[in-house]
Amino acid sequence: SKTNYFDGGLGGNDTFDVSTIANATVLGSASGKNTLQFHDATAGVQVDFANGSYQTGAAANGQFSNISVLKTTDFADKIILATQQVNLNAGAGDDTIVAGSASAVRPGIGVRSR
């Protein structure tokens, strides 16, 4: 199957909405604040920062790197964190968040629903 590449380039703050794009590879720039979002998703998403992958309905088999902000769906999402810190804007669904390590969760910072 065809792979869709999205490259954040040399810097800046980039937002990638991959709600309906299957087989996507998202490459956020190494500098800047890069956002992965699922604004138009019609089902919950599973995002795994440990292996840089995501799955949801039409947006199956996605890969990503250099993402520092995640905006999930209004459905039941599963977010697996790794060692990097991520700003998470979880939707209204019944979400599951798995902290991969203590460094992924900052004390005093909660998860906020939009």
Secondary structure, DSSP 8 states (H G I E B T S, - for coil): ---EEEE-TTSS--EEE-TT-SSEEEE--SSS--EEE-TT-SS--EEETTTTEEEETTEEEEEEES--EEE--SS--EEE--SS--EEEE-SS--EEE-SSGGGS-TT---EE-
